Amino acid sequence: MPSASTPTAADDAPRPATPAEARGLWLGLLGVAIFALTLPMTRLAVGSPEAPQMSGLFIAMGRAVVAGLLSAALLLVRRAPWPARADWAPLALTAAGVVFGFPLLTSIAMRHVEAVHASVIVGLLPLATAAVGALLHRQRPSAGFWLCATAGTALVVVFAVLRSGAGGLSLHPADLLLMAAMLCAAVGYAWGARLSQRMRADAVICWALVISLPISVPLALASWPQAPLPAPAWGAFAYVSIFSMWLGFFAWYRGLALGGTVRVSQVQLVQPFLGMLAAVPLLGERLDAVSIGFGLAVLATVALGRRMPVRPPERTPRPTP
């Protein structure tokens, strides 16, 4: 008889998603749909080198302040309990990734690259999130799962390259910022998902934002725009503050907690495609048959990847008394 730590054929067999996992996938998709507008909206708010709008520092810290004040009000209304002592360090890691790291690095980078170009780098986020989540939770994704994740990521990257034009992959300091942002987001997502297993999903992002206020408020005030800005820039700032920085995480962290970080993270594969759809009216980009074809192919890999087994951590057999 195999021991508890020995995987069997049944461990590798695909199984249907449980109702909780299915709900987690739908909530994850809702969060991704909200996040999909983040890069186009950031580009609209930050402007270009020829027509600069808000600074990247103000966008990142300002959105953290708006969402942090909303979070403080929500926690007070709900009379939410203080996090346990063991939760403060994971909350700090979550904040470092999704309150400071990803918003600040992408906001600075988006003035120098278009949203399509940024998708080449950020399109790798699902694989990074799955890898960090598997490491953190000691899960063991199957070879089939990694094959689907890799294939979907490759489709996203190829699609972004085709849309970016001949010079879309030229090395630029902004590319390095986007790579670092991707890793920050993956760490923040994974730690936030872990906290969501013992805290309310909305409380995770709320507390992460609240504990960030002593840093985000002074930086936002110091970088406040000096010149008048057009309404579209402020509208984009409002979106990334309320939706990207706050409401989107309610659905995203709850989805990761219900469906599992490794599995639900793969719905991020459709995020670049959704972002391209949004960029048509926002940034004037063109949507063609190639974009639609790649979007359908990415959706197919997500559907296949969710059926691949993700084994739980190995159990250490208890010694026989």
C-alpha positions in Angstrom: 0.0 0.0 0.0 1.4 3.5 -0.9 2.2 5.8 2.0 0.5 9.1 2.5 3.4 10.9 0.8 3.4 8.7 -2.3 1.3 10.1 -5.2 -0.9 7.6 -7.0 -2.5 7.7 -10.5 -5.6 9.0 -8.9 -3.7 12.0 -7.6 -2.8 13.0 -11.2 -6.2 12.4 -12.7 -8.1 15.6 -13.6 -11.1 16.2 -11.3 -14.0 18.6 -11.7 -13.9 21.8 -9.8 -15.8 22.0 -6.6 -18.5 24.6 -6.2 -16.2 26.7 -4.1 -13.4 26.4 -6.7 -15.8 27.3 -9.5 -17.0 30.4 -7.6 -13.3 31.3 -6.9 -12.6 31.2 -10.7 -15.5 33.5 -11.5 -14.5 35.9 -8.7 -10.9 35.8 -10.0 -12.2 36.6 -13.5 -14.1 39.6 -12.2 -11.0 40.9 -10.4 -9.0 40.4 -13.6 -11.6 42.3 -15.6 -11.2 45.2 -13.2 -7.4 45.0 -13.2 -7.4 44.8 -17.1 -8.0 48.6 -17.3 -5.2 49.4 -14.9 -2.4 49.8 -17.5 -4.5 51.8 -20.1 -5.9 54.0 -17.3 -2.4 54.6 -15.9 -1.2 55.5 -19.3 -4.0 58.0 -19.7 -3.3 59.5 -16.3 0.5 59.7 -16.6 0.6 60.8 -20.2 3.6 60.5 -22.5 7.1 62.2 -22.6 5.7 64.6 -25.2 2.5 65.4 -23.2 3.1 64.5 -19.5 0.2 64.6 -17.0 0.5 63.3 -13.5 3.8 61.9 -12.1 4.2 58.2 -11.5 4.8 58.8 -7.8 1.6 60.8 -7.4 -0.5 58.2 -9.2 0.9 55.3 -7.2 0.8 57.0 -3.8 -2.4 59.0 -4.5 -4.4 56.0 -5.4 -3.1 54.2 -2.2 -4.3 57.2 -0.1 -7.8 57.2 -1.7 -8.2 53.5 -1.3 -6.6 53.6 2.2 -9.1 56.2 3.4 -12.0 54.2 2.0 -10.6 51.1 3.7 -10.3 52.8 7.0 -14.0 53.9 6.8 -15.1 50.4 5.9 -13.2 48.8 8.7 -14.7 51.3 11.2 -18.2 50.8 10.0 -17.8 47.0 10.2 -16.0 47.3 13.6 -13.5 44.9 12.1 -11.1 43.3 14.6 -7.5 44.1 14.6 -5.3 41.6 12.7 -3.7 38.9 14.8 0.0 39.3 15.7 1.0 36.6 13.2 -0.8 38.5 10.4 1.1 41.8 10.5 4.2 40.5 8.7 2.1 38.9 5.8 0.1 42.2 5.6 3.4 44.1 5.3 4.5 41.8 2.5 1.2 42.2 0.8 1.4 45.9 1.0 5.0 46.0 -0.3 3.9 44.1 -3.4 0.5 45.5 -4.4 0.3 48.9 -2.6 3.8 50.1 -3.3 5.8 47.9 -5.6 3.5 47.2 -8.5 1.7 50.6 -8.6 4.8 52.7 -8.3 6.9 50.7 -10.8 4.2 50.5 -13.4 3.2 54.2 -13.0 6.7 55.3 -13.7 7.2 52.9 -16.6 3.9 53.7 -18.4 5.0 57.2 -19.3 7.7 55.7 -21.5 6.0 52.6 -23.0 2.6 52.0 -24.5 0.0 49.7 -22.8 0.7 47.1 -25.6 4.4 47.0 -24.9 3.8 46.7 -21.2 1.7 43.6 -21.8 4.7 41.8 -23.1 6.2 41.9 -19.6 3.2 41.9 -17.4 1.7 39.1 -19.5 4.1 36.8 -17.6 2.3 37.6 -14.3 0.1 34.5 -14.2 3.1 32.2 -14.3 4.9 34.2 -11.7 1.9 34.2 -9.4 1.4 30.5 -9.8 5.1 29.8 -9.1 5.1 32.0 -5.9 1.8 30.6 -4.8 3.0 27.0 -5.2 6.2 27.8 -3.3 4.3 29.5 -0.5 1.6 26.9 -0.1 3.9 23.9 -0.9 1.5 22.8 -3.7 2.6 20.5 -6.5 1.1 21.5 -9.9 1.2 18.7 -12.5 3.3 18.8 -15.6 0.1 19.3 -17.6 -0.8 22.4 -15.6 2.6 24.0 -16.2 2.4 23.1 -19.9 -1.0 25.0 -20.1 0.3 27.9 -18.1 3.4 28.1 -20.3 1.5 27.8 -23.5 -1.0 30.5 -22.4 1.8 32.8 -21.3 3.6 32.3 -24.7 0.4 33.2 -26.5 0.0 36.4 -24.5 3.6 37.4 -25.1 3.4 36.6 -28.9 0.2 38.6 -29.1 1.7 41.6 -27.4 4.8 41.4 -29.5 2.7 41.4 -32.7 0.7 44.4 -31.5 3.8 46.3 -30.4 5.4 46.6 -33.8 8.9 46.0 -35.0 10.6 47.8 -32.1 8.3 46.7 -29.4 10.9 44.6 -27.6 13.8 47.0 -27.6 15.4 47.1 -24.2 14.4 50.1 -22.2 14.8 50.9 -18.5 11.0 50.8 -18.3 11.1 47.1 -19.2 13.2 46.4 -16.1 10.7 48.4 -14.0 7.8 46.3 -15.5 9.7 43.0 -14.7 10.2 44.1 -11.1 6.5 45.2 -10.9 5.5 41.7 -12.1 7.4 40.1 -9.3 6.1 42.5 -6.7 2.5 41.7 -7.8 3.1 38.0 -7.7 4.4 38.2 -4.1 1.6 40.5 -3.0 -1.1 38.3 -4.6 0.3 35.1 -3.1 0.6 36.5 0.5 -2.8 38.2 0.2 -4.4 34.9 -0.9 -2.8 33.1 2.1 -4.2 35.7 4.4 -7.6 35.5 2.8 -7.9 31.9 4.0 -8.2 33.1 7.6 -9.3 36.7 7.1 -12.1 38.3 5.1 -10.8 38.9 1.6 -11.8 42.6 1.7 -10.2 43.0 5.1 -6.8 41.8 3.7 -6.5 44.6 1.2 -8.1 47.1 3.5 -5.6 46.5 6.3 -2.7 46.5 3.8 -3.8 49.9 2.6 -4.4 51.3 6.1 -1.0 50.3 7.4 0.5 52.0 4.3 -1.1 55.4 5.0 1.8 56.8 7.1 4.0 56.4 4.1 1.6 57.0 1.2 0.0 60.2 2.6 3.3 62.2 2.8 4.5 61.0 -0.6 1.2 61.8 -2.2 1.1 65.3 -0.8 4.7 65.9 -1.8 4.0 64.9 -5.4 0.7 66.6 -5.8 0.3 68.0 -9.4 1.2 71.7 -9.6 -0.4 72.5 -13.0 -4.1 72.1 -13.9 -4.8 68.7 -15.5 -7.6 67.7 -17.9 -10.6 65.8 -16.7 -9.7 62.5 -18.4 -6.5 62.3 -16.4 -8.4 62.7 -13.2 -11.0 60.2 -14.3 -8.3 57.7 -14.9 -6.8 58.4 -11.6 -10.2 57.9 -9.9 -10.5 54.5 -11.6 -7.1 53.2 -10.5 -7.7 54.5 -7.0 -11.2 53.0 -6.4 -11.3 50.0 -8.7 -7.8 48.9 -9.4 -6.5 49.6 -5.9 -9.6 48.7 -3.8 -12.7 47.0 -5.2 -10.8 44.7 -7.6 -8.9 43.1 -4.7 -12.2 42.2 -3.0 -13.1 39.8 -5.8 -9.5 38.8 -6.5 -8.3 37.7 -3.1 -11.6 36.0 -2.4 -11.3 34.1 -5.7 -7.7 33.1 -4.8 -8.8 31.9 -1.4 -11.7 29.8 -2.7 -10.2 28.4 -5.9 -6.5 28.2 -4.9 -3.7 30.6 -5.9 -2.1 28.3 -8.5 -5.3 27.5 -10.3 -7.1 30.9 -10.2 -4.0 32.8 -11.1 -4.3 31.4 -14.6 -7.3 33.6 -15.4 -4.8 36.4 -15.5 -3.9 35.1 -18.9 -6.9 37.0 -20.4 -6.0 40.3 -18.7 -3.7 41.6 -21.5 -6.4 40.8 -24.1 -9.1 42.6 -22.0 -6.7 45.5 -21.6 -6.3 45.7 -25.4 -10.1 45.8 -25.8 -10.3 48.7 -23.3 -7.4 50.5 -25.1 -9.4 50.8 -28.3 -11.7 53.6 -26.9 -9.3 54.9 -24.3 -6.0 55.1 -26.3 -7.1 54.8 -29.9 -5.6 51.3 -30.5 -7.0 49.1 -33.3 -8.6 45.7 -32.7 -8.3 43.3 -35.6 -8.8 39.6 -36.4 -5.4 38.7 -35.0 -6.3 40.1 -31.6 -9.6 38.2 -31.5 -7.9 35.0 -32.6 -5.2 35.2 -29.9 -7.8 36.1 -27.3 -9.8 33.0 -28.1 -6.6 30.9 -28.0 -5.7 32.3 -24.6 -9.2 31.6 -23.2 -8.8 28.0 -24.5 -5.6 27.5 -22.5 -7.2 28.9 -19.4 -10.2 26.5 -19.8 -7.8 23.5 -20.2 -5.5 24.6 -17.4 -8.3 24.7 -14.9 -8.9 21.0 -15.5 -5.3 20.0 -14.8 -4.5 18.5 -11.4 -2.9 20.6 -8.6 -1.8 18.2 -5.9 -1.7 19.3 -2.2 1.5 19.4 -0.2 3.1 16.1 0.6 2.3 14.8 4.0 4.9 13.5 6.3 3.8 10.1 7.7 3.4 10.1 11.4 5.8 7.8 13.3 4.3 4.6 14.6 4.1 4.6 18.3 
